[in-house]
Amino acid sequence: MSGSGARGSFEGRAFLVTGGASGIGLAVARLALQRGAAVAIADRDAEALERAALALRETAGAAGRMLALRCDVSQGAQVDAAVAQAATGLGHLDALVNAAGVDHMQPLDQIDDSEWARTLAVNLTGPMMVCRAALPHLRQAGGATIVNIASAAGLVPLPGRSAYCATKAGLIMFGKALAMELAADGIRVNSVCPGAVDTPLFRTSYENAPDPEAGLQKIRDRYALRRIAGPDELAEAVLYLSSDASSYVSGTAHAVDGGRSYH
């Protein structure tokens, strides 16, 4: 493993970032490329994936070090194919970031089985399948890292978000258990728990409200810092956990949430 720190060089590192076409995943991919890594992004949204690939290939020095892969993480066959393509195309795989996710806002008595199942499939089963498919490559690389993007909603609940909160809390505990399981292989596993981050997924939580600005202010008021984070702020935390700077950190849930989980 050659990453010297969150702001250091990632030369020689090969990342696979799911949900890499937008939001936190795209920010992680961009910063990793800028710091010398090779990166494969995977996403189910073909149009967003094409736009992200074009933007990332324009990153200084990124030519030949970036792959864009169509993949729905809830589909096992697509996951297996994308992971294999990433490892082959990049030459190896030693950093995995599970950023793909969906939100769901609905009272429990209005959720049907298919909506619950979809949230579970993307937010929890998907990261499990990606980790499982990547394990042979991560073990072979040595000193590998896994970072799962969970949520502050997996630490402190929100009303009307039972499906989302349950899957994100499950992802945190999945990461802790996997960290114990993979410690002997030298693979570190951690979770990042964002608060409100200015991403397309986050905007859906208030844009359709009767008064979007009032809805956004209500969200801000949950946070000690009274503001919404930028995706790059979360990407910095992910890269820290993917670097040698965090070499003694595993099995943790890092709240990068502007103080929401204690406020």
C-alpha positions as CSV (number, residue, x, y, z in Angstrom):
1,M,0.0,0.0,0.0
2,S,1.5,3.3,-1.1
3,G,-0.8,6.0,0.0
4,S,1.1,8.2,2.4
5,G,-1.8,10.2,3.8
6,A,-5.2,11.7,3.0
7,R,-3.5,14.6,1.1
8,G,-0.5,12.5,0.0
9,S,0.2,10.5,-3.1
10,F,-1.9,7.5,-4.1
11,E,0.4,6.4,-6.8
12,G,0.1,2.6,-7.3
13,R,-3.3,2.4,-5.7
14,A,-6.3,1.1,-7.6
15,F,-9.8,2.1,-6.5
16,L,-13.2,0.8,-7.3
17,V,-15.9,3.3,-6.4
18,T,-19.6,2.2,-6.7
19,G,-22.1,5.0,-7.1
20,G,-19.2,6.8,-8.8
21,A,-21.2,8.8,-11.3
22,S,-22.4,11.5,-8.9
23,G,-22.3,12.9,-5.3
24,I,-19.8,11.5,-2.8
25,G,-18.7,8.7,-5.1
26,L,-17.8,11.0,-7.9
27,A,-15.9,13.3,-5.5
28,V,-13.9,10.3,-4.2
29,A,-13.0,9.2,-7.7
30,R,-11.9,12.7,-8.7
31,L,-9.7,13.3,-5.7
32,A,-8.2,9.9,-5.9
33,L,-7.3,10.5,-9.6
34,Q,-5.9,13.9,-8.8
35,R,-3.6,12.3,-6.2
36,G,-2.3,9.6,-8.5
37,A,-4.6,6.6,-8.1
38,A,-6.1,4.5,-10.9
39,V,-9.9,4.5,-10.5
40,A,-12.9,2.5,-11.8
41,I,-16.3,4.0,-11.2
42,A,-19.4,1.8,-11.3
43,D,-23.0,3.2,-11.6
44,R,-26.4,2.1,-12.8
45,D,-27.2,5.4,-14.4
46,A,-25.8,5.2,-17.9
47,E,-26.1,8.9,-18.8
48,A,-24.6,10.1,-15.5
49,L,-21.8,7.5,-15.9
50,E,-21.0,8.9,-19.3
51,R,-20.9,12.4,-18.1
52,A,-18.8,11.5,-15.1
53,A,-16.3,9.5,-17.2
54,L,-15.9,12.4,-19.6
55,A,-15.2,14.8,-16.7
56,L,-12.8,12.4,-14.9
57,R,-10.8,11.7,-18.0
58,E,-10.1,15.4,-18.3
59,T,-8.6,15.3,-14.8
60,A,-4.9,16.1,-15.1
61,G,-2.9,13.0,-15.9
62,A,-5.9,10.6,-15.7
63,A,-5.6,9.2,-19.2
64,G,-5.4,5.4,-19.1
65,R,-6.1,5.3,-15.4
66,M,-9.9,5.5,-15.3
67,L,-12.6,3.0,-16.2
68,A,-16.4,3.5,-16.2
69,L,-18.5,0.5,-15.7
70,R,-22.3,0.1,-15.9
71,C,-23.5,-1.8,-12.8
72,D,-26.6,-2.0,-10.6
73,V,-25.2,-3.2,-7.2
74,S,-28.4,-5.0,-6.4
75,Q,-27.8,-7.4,-9.3
76,G,-25.2,-10.1,-8.4
77,A,-24.2,-11.0,-11.9
78,Q,-23.6,-7.3,-12.8
79,V,-21.5,-6.9,-9.6
80,D,-19.3,-9.9,-10.3
81,A,-18.7,-8.7,-13.9
82,A,-17.9,-5.1,-12.8
83,V,-15.5,-6.1,-10.1
84,A,-13.7,-8.5,-12.5
85,Q,-13.5,-5.8,-15.2
86,A,-12.1,-3.3,-12.7
87,A,-9.4,-5.6,-11.4
88,T,-8.4,-6.6,-14.9
89,G,-8.5,-3.1,-16.4
90,L,-6.6,-1.5,-13.6
91,G,-4.2,-4.4,-13.1
92,H,-5.1,-5.0,-9.5
93,L,-7.6,-3.7,-6.9
94,D,-6.6,-2.6,-3.4
95,A,-9.2,0.1,-2.4
96,L,-12.9,-0.4,-2.5
97,V,-15.5,2.4,-1.8
98,N,-19.1,1.5,-1.6
99,A,-20.9,4.8,-2.3
100,A,-24.0,3.5,-4.2
101,G,-27.2,4.1,-2.2
102,V,-30.8,5.1,-2.3
103,D,-32.9,7.1,0.0
104,H,-36.5,6.3,1.1
105,M,-38.8,8.6,2.9
106,Q,-42.2,7.1,3.9
107,P,-44.0,6.1,7.0
108,L,-43.8,2.4,7.7
109,D,-47.5,1.8,7.2
110,Q,-47.2,3.2,3.7
111,I,-44.1,1.2,2.6
112,D,-44.9,-1.8,0.4
113,D,-42.7,-4.9,0.3
114,S,-41.0,-4.0,-3.0
115,E,-39.9,-0.5,-1.7
116,W,-38.5,-2.0,1.4
117,A,-36.7,-4.8,-0.6
118,R,-35.2,-2.3,-3.0
119,T,-33.8,-0.1,-0.2
120,L,-32.3,-3.2,1.4
121,A,-30.9,-4.5,-1.9
122,V,-29.1,-1.3,-2.8
123,N,-28.0,-0.1,0.6
124,L,-27.0,-3.3,2.3
125,T,-27.0,-6.4,0.1
126,G,-25.3,-4.5,-2.7
127,P,-22.2,-3.5,-0.6
128,M,-22.0,-7.1,0.7
129,M,-22.0,-8.5,-2.9
130,V,-19.4,-5.9,-4.0
131,C,-17.2,-6.8,-1.0
132,R,-17.6,-10.5,-1.6
133,A,-16.7,-10.2,-5.3
134,A,-13.7,-8.0,-4.5
135,L,-12.2,-10.1,-1.7
136,P,-9.9,-12.3,-3.8
137,H,-8.4,-9.2,-5.5
138,L,-8.1,-7.3,-2.2
139,R,-6.4,-10.2,-0.5
140,Q,-3.9,-10.6,-3.4
141,A,-3.0,-6.9,-3.3
142,G,-2.1,-6.8,0.4
143,G,-2.8,-3.8,2.6
144,A,-6.2,-3.2,1.1
145,T,-9.0,-1.0,2.4
146,I,-12.8,-1.0,2.2
147,V,-14.8,2.1,3.0
148,N,-18.6,1.9,3.1
149,I,-20.6,5.1,2.9
150,A,-23.2,4.7,5.6
151,S,-25.0,7.7,7.1
152,A,-25.5,9.6,10.3
153,A,-29.0,8.2,10.0
154,G,-27.5,4.9,10.9
155,L,-26.3,6.4,14.2
156,V,-29.2,8.6,15.1
157,P,-32.6,7.8,13.6
158,L,-35.0,10.0,11.7
159,P,-38.8,9.7,11.6
160,G,-40.3,8.4,8.4
161,R,-37.0,6.9,7.3
162,S,-37.2,3.4,8.9
163,A,-36.0,1.6,5.7
164,Y,-33.1,4.0,5.1
165,C,-32.0,4.1,8.8
166,A,-32.2,0.3,9.2
167,T,-30.1,-0.3,6.1
168,K,-27.5,2.2,7.0
169,A,-27.2,1.0,10.6
170,G,-26.9,-2.5,9.1
171,L,-24.1,-1.4,6.8
172,I,-22.2,0.0,9.8
173,M,-22.4,-3.3,11.7
174,F,-21.6,-5.2,8.5
175,G,-18.4,-3.2,8.2
176,K,-17.5,-3.8,11.9
177,A,-18.0,-7.6,11.5
178,L,-16.1,-7.7,8.2
179,A,-13.2,-5.7,9.8
180,M,-12.8,-8.5,12.4
181,E,-13.1,-11.2,9.7
182,L,-10.5,-9.6,7.4
183,A,-8.0,-8.4,9.9
184,A,-5.8,-11.4,9.5
185,D,-5.6,-10.6,5.8
186,G,-4.4,-7.1,6.5
187,I,-7.6,-5.6,5.0
188,R,-9.0,-2.6,6.9
189,V,-12.8,-1.9,6.8
190,N,-14.4,1.4,8.0
191,S,-17.6,3.3,7.5
192,V,-18.1,7.0,6.8
193,C,-21.4,8.4,8.2
194,P,-22.3,11.6,6.3
195,G,-24.8,14.1,7.4
196,A,-26.4,16.4,4.9
197,V,-24.2,16.6,1.8
198,D,-25.1,18.6,-1.3
199,T,-25.7,15.7,-3.7
200,P,-28.5,14.9,-6.1
201,L,-29.8,12.2,-3.7
202,F,-29.8,14.7,-0.8
203,R,-31.7,17.3,-2.8
204,T,-34.7,14.9,-3.3
205,S,-35.3,15.2,0.5
206,Y,-36.5,18.8,0.3
207,E,-36.9,19.9,-3.3
208,N,-40.5,18.5,-3.6
209,A,-41.6,19.9,-0.2
210,P,-44.4,22.5,-0.3
211,D,-41.8,25.1,0.8
212,P,-38.3,23.8,-0.3
213,E,-36.4,26.6,1.5
214,A,-38.2,26.0,4.8
215,G,-37.5,22.3,4.4
216,L,-33.8,22.9,3.8
217,Q,-33.6,25.2,6.8
218,K,-35.2,22.5,8.9
219,I,-32.5,20.1,7.8
220,R,-29.7,22.7,8.6
221,D,-31.1,23.2,12.1
222,R,-30.4,19.5,12.9
223,Y,-26.6,20.2,12.6
224,A,-24.3,22.0,15.1
225,L,-22.5,23.6,12.2
226,R,-25.8,24.8,10.6
227,R,-24.7,24.1,7.1
228,I,-24.7,21.5,4.3
229,A,-21.4,19.8,3.5
230,G,-19.8,19.6,0.0
231,P,-19.0,16.2,-1.5
232,D,-15.3,16.9,-1.3
233,E,-15.4,17.2,2.5
234,L,-16.7,13.6,2.6
235,A,-14.2,12.5,0.0
236,E,-11.3,13.7,2.1
237,A,-12.5,11.4,5.0
238,V,-12.8,8.5,2.6
239,L,-9.3,9.0,1.2
240,Y,-7.9,9.3,4.7
241,L,-9.4,5.9,5.6
242,S,-8.0,4.5,2.3
243,S,-4.5,5.7,3.1
244,D,-1.5,4.8,5.3
245,A,-2.4,7.8,7.5
246,S,-5.2,5.6,8.9
247,S,-3.1,2.4,9.1
248,Y,-4.2,1.6,12.7
249,V,-7.9,2.4,12.0
250,S,-10.3,-0.4,11.3
251,G,-13.9,-1.3,12.3
252,T,-14.9,2.3,12.9
253,A,-17.9,4.4,12.0
254,H,-16.7,7.9,11.3
255,A,-19.4,10.6,11.7
256,V,-18.6,13.3,9.2
257,D,-21.9,15.0,9.8
258,G,-21.5,18.6,11.0
259,G,-22.3,17.5,14.6
260,R,-25.7,15.9,13.9
261,S,-25.0,12.7,15.7
262,Y,-24.4,14.5,19.0
263,H,-26.4,17.7,18.4
